[in-house]
Amino acid sequence: MATTDNEVKELIKREYEHGFVTEIESDTFEPGLNEDVIRRLSEIKQEPEFMLEWRLKAYRRWLDMEEPEWAHVDFPKVDYNDISYYSAPKKKEDMPQSLDEVDPELLRTYEKLGIPLHERAKLAGVAVDAVFDSVSVATTFKEPLEKAGVIFCPISEAVHKHPELIKKYLGSVVPAGDNYFAALNSAVFSDGSFVYIPKGVRCPMELSTYFRINAANTGQFERTLIVAEEGSYVSYLEGCTAPMRDENQLHAAVVEIVVLDDAQVKYSTVQNWYPGDEHGKGGIYNFVTKRAACIGKNSKVSWTQVETGSAITWKYPSCVLRGENSVGEFYSVALTHNHQQADTGTKMIHLGKNTRSTIISKGISAGRSSNAYRGLVKFGPAADGARNFTQCDSLLIGDRCGAHTFPYIESKNKSAIVEHEATTSKVSDEQMFLCRQRGIDPEQAVSMIVNGFCKEVFKELPMEFAVEAGKLLEVSLEGSVG
Amino acid sequence: MKQAPMLSSAFLHPAGQTLPEPLLALRKQRASLLVDMPLPTRKTENWKYSSKYLKLTDEMAISLPAEGKAGNSLAVSGYKVVFRNGILIPEASDYPDMDGITIQSFSDLSNEEADVLALQLGSTLDHDQAQFARLNGARFDDGLLVRLDADAVLDQPLFIIHETAADTSGSAFPRIFVEAGANSRITLVEEYTSSGDAPAFVNTVTEFTLADGANVTSIRLNMEGESVQHIGATGVVQNHSSRFESHCVGFGGPLRRHDLQVRLVGEEAETKLNGVVVTQGKQHYDNHTSIDHVAANCNSEETYRNIAADQSHAIFNGRIHIHQDAQKSFADMNNKNLLLNNGAEIDTKPELEIYADDVKCAHGATIGQLDEESIFYLLSRGIGRRDANVLLTMAFINELVSQIPLEVVRDTAQIRLNEFFEQTFQEI
């Protein structure tokens, strides 16, 4: 190990001597991570000094941290010096030239999901000019947003255009040293979204990363920051139901949400990264830190997630309920199949008076997968009258998968009430029999039952997402029966 | 990374040499594994909430001598074995010599018998989860072996009174091993009491193996005083059609920890775990239970209730693990908590780990306070607020206390509970 480390360091150093700066426009960084890499990254992005400082500070913190091992997942250790931390947009010549060159399996999935033809090409990473008319999208989107005063742009752009907001809020919810992956992200984040909803504004449309131009190249260390000023409202959609082709194995994203008085943020995610093949080979490692701070009175945050992709998922969208009467919600469907492993859940930290939270988590495991709910509900001494309700249900499909529940409940307030319940069951023979008897084939029957199982969560999703999510489960569960 | 504190080497020197040779050898071997044993910290998952209460000093490392007097509060209505500071006291004990039933002090075992026992000691426990059972393995000065042959039935409950006489600082390491043969039956009561107010450390291990069809009822009453830190572990292995029932009643102290591990290795085994904990003042109590469904068709049922008053801290961690192929398992875990004052803390973690699909598992946990409407109902019928509080709090745990199958234990627990209510609800 020591030798390889040294070799890598040697390599990096050597390249530095040769003056890599001239090459930066067009190339991908050599694998490896050190302060020079971060300086280079910051330079390419032409970031102001304060960002570089911030990144370096995070990097130094990261060096002192140890990779967490408590999650109920098992995977070979990641060699952080074997990853390239910057990659310029791909040249067209390197991409598949037409849909004919794309994995037919992927195309079959698109078909089942009913994805429009022109979008398929973009999703598969095919080099086609103007896959769908980005100019028109830009105008139809940008005009009403600008009129409303909403800022919705790549975070790298926000660093230049709105440094005062970035300085104020970046890292205010997830500090650079929060955890191992958050620190790594803070040091090397590639890009992401910045959303700012001014006081009293109800965002005129649902904001979606899927449609944001250049979203395709946010890279593996995505960073999202949403600030909802007093009395504002925004619904934000992340990801899309179609499986995305991606070369990066490690994804360590950070999402921060700041919610002020009377504001509401609804954050919906559909995550369907490549889960690896049926033997558990390949697949994305998805290590995400998502946290919302309900700072203001009567503020509300709602996380809804449908997680079907990634080989390893490690994700706990959390709410810090600081403001009086603030509300946190978490609705989750996590589906694992084949050799996927998911350890996901939420944290509800009740600090203010009369804060309320609801957690509905549905885990579905099939094949040889492992699916864990891990959650924390905490009441501080000042959380008078706070309430939480938690329900975690697991559904097992097949006898070689695992479903786990690790709820942590901590209370320091006598007037706080928490109720937690969890059940585990399987698709029962009776249910199957009933469906079969009515001429429904087994695969469809399972999908119907699973959809019913997840209904409570799907109804929280924006409409078009909900329809897609249903289909997505169907596709993901393929081959789990019979 | 800060170095985790280690168990002081002062704890590695056992005192009593009266044990038979094979057990001395076992103890020595176990002690060698303890060198540089890290003590739990906040980062140790299964000690997360309790590590700050663990305060072991070198003065506490020496074994307390088997003398001094500690009064037990239990009016014994059956056979009796008395341990004083971890040493069995034959003069104070009164147990039968029956066909098919062996009740014997470890010190009285022949080398051959001790050889057999040495292989069994510790076999029921997962020492990675119950770290301090290792320490007991290295330090036990004496112990009690109970063997029931097939079909043997102990006609009266066996009371084991553990007295800790802490006139000076020190520790006690009592150990009990119960082997219940096929279709045998026993009720065993363990009571932990103490006298004296020097800081003492009690580290216990109790093990049960249940052969096919065996039926064991275990009752554990923890009533030690304010100077005693107690870390106990109970390991249970159940074979085909066996039935184990456990009732634990615990009163808080500076540190109270009980690990209860049940492994269902034979089909159609059944286990039922009940527990009640009350804490007040600055007391602490931590119950960690785990039930492993290794074989198919087993049932487990677990109900724990905690009440925390003043600035006390009660913890429950229940784990149900359904192994692969343990189909048709039925597991139900329920934990309810009553937090009586701001300043008190309750932490609960009901875990499920499931690797088989045809199972029915559920757990529920709540933390709350007395229901205002119920209090109002009682007030409207002329019952004072204090009495209403006591009544409702009592009802909260009575469901479990009333299930204890021995009246004498129920009564003893009730007296202590009444004291608790007196103190907790006096100011209202």
Chai-1 contact restraints between the chains, C-beta under 6 A:
chainA,res_idxA,chainB,res_idxB,connection_type,confidence,min_distance_angstrom,max_distance_angstrom,comment,restraint_id
A,P381,B,N342,contact,1.0,0.0,6.0,A-B,restraint_1
A,L396,B,D357,contact,1.0,0.0,6.0,A-B,restraint_2
A,D399,B,A356,contact,1.0,0.0,6.0,A-B,restraint_3
A,D399,B,D357,contact,1.0,0.0,6.0,A-B,restraint_4
A,G402,B,Y355,contact,1.0,0.0,6.0,A-B,restraint_5
A,A403,B,I354,contact,1.0,0.0,6.0,A-B,restraint_6
A,H404,B,E353,contact,1.0,0.0,6.0,A-B,restraint_7
A,T405,B,L352,contact,1.0,0.0,6.0,A-B,restraint_8
A,F406,B,E351,contact,1.0,0.0,6.0,A-B,restraint_9
A,Y408,B,K349,contact,1.0,0.0,6.0,A-B,restraint_10
A,I409,B,T348,contact,1.0,0.0,6.0,A-B,restraint_11
A,I409,B,A365,contact,1.0,0.0,6.0,A-B,restraint_12
A,E410,B,D347,contact,1.0,0.0,6.0,A-B,restraint_13
A,S411,B,L339,contact,1.0,0.0,6.0,A-B,restraint_14
A,S411,B,I346,contact,1.0,0.0,6.0,A-B,restraint_15
A,S411,B,I367,contact,1.0,0.0,6.0,A-B,restraint_16
A,K412,B,E345,contact,1.0,0.0,6.0,A-B,restraint_17
A,N413,B,N342,contact,1.0,0.0,6.0,A-B,restraint_18
A,K414,B,L339,contact,1.0,0.0,6.0,A-B,restraint_19
A,K414,B,N341,contact,1.0,0.0,6.0,A-B,restraint_20
A,K414,B,N342,contact,1.0,0.0,6.0,A-B,restraint_21
A,K414,B,Q369,contact,1.0,0.0,6.0,A-B,restraint_22
A,I417,B,G368,contact,1.0,0.0,6.0,A-B,restraint_23
A,V418,B,I367,contact,1.0,0.0,6.0,A-B,restraint_24
A,E419,B,T366,contact,1.0,0.0,6.0,A-B,restraint_25
A,H420,B,A365,contact,1.0,0.0,6.0,A-B,restraint_26
A,E421,B,G364,contact,1.0,0.0,6.0,A-B,restraint_27
A,A422,B,H363,contact,1.0,0.0,6.0,A-B,restraint_28
A,T423,B,A362,contact,1.0,0.0,6.0,A-B,restraint_29
A,T424,B,I354,contact,1.0,0.0,6.0,A-B,restraint_30
A,T424,B,C361,contact,1.0,0.0,6.0,A-B,restraint_31
A,K426,B,D357,contact,1.0,0.0,6.0,A-B,restraint_32
A,K426,B,D358,contact,1.0,0.0,6.0,A-B,restraint_33
